[in-house]
Amino acid sequence: MKKSSNGNIFARIWNWIKNTAWIQPLLIVGIIFGIIFSIPSITSAIKDAKEKNDSAETFYARYQVTLEGKENSAAQKLINDIADEQLDGQKFFLVFVSSDCSACEEAKDGFAELKNYTTSELGGNKFALKTIFTDEETDDQDELSTTPFLNFLTSDDTTSFMNTTVDWVQQNSIYYSKHMLGKSSFADADSILDSISNGYEESSSFQTPTVFLVDFSQEAIDAGNQGVKEAFVGVPGSDKYEKAEFLAECWNTTGDFAK
């Protein structure tokens, strides 16, 4: 069988390299410099990949409940299940976030640290988080006259849920009565919670991160206070540990969340 001419050419080149002593050191040096010069590119690529994996958007996306499907979306089903109390045994933070939100970036450190808490540190419940992106783009958004989130936010079911939740928080939340009642500054959630229940002309007006603690654990059911127990905007704290501690107090109804 006739050998290809390309194979013969490569064989001759390889034999020439092996039999030509002076070319071998040059090849070795060339390979070494090639590796050295490629290190910055490799390091940069690794750094970019790590930053992407560590980003707030990537973190929240792991827990995303999508708006895809309009009135049949997973997000709408979740809201309906909370309102209809169809989530027995579940306890989780529901957080409304956006991709370009600096406050969401800061809050992410607290949630990520809280994830490391043991079940015993969280009152016998395992950490759980669900997120809804206010700037999510969906495959069916061209069928809408508005954004997917605003379509979700202004649905009858979501509007009713928001109104009921905000009313309950303003009347029953210990944290709200201690820290927010009667305040109306942008940083305090009195006016913000009012705005949540009133709806928006633009989804970009919805404050993020808006955090709900949803509790259908057996303990909550036995006490007759299942459902949304807290709602606030932003996660206070100077570092990830203080933010996680704040969230843990909310989860466990201790500290600023205790009577």
Buried (B, 14 or more C-beta within 10 A) or exposed (E): EEEEEEEEEEEEEEEEEEEEEEEEEEEEEEEEEEEEEEEEEEEEEEEEEEEEEEBBBEBBBEBBBEBBBBEEBBBBBBBBBBBEEEBEEBBBBBBBBBBEBEBBBBBBBBBBBBEEBEEEEBBEBEBBBBBBBBBBEBEBBEEEEBBBBBBBBBBEBBBBBBBBBBEBBBEEBBBBBEBBEEEEEEEBBBBBBEBBBEBBEEBBEBBBBBBBBBBBBEBBBEEEEBBBBBBBBBBBBEEBEBBBBBBBBBBBBEEEBEE
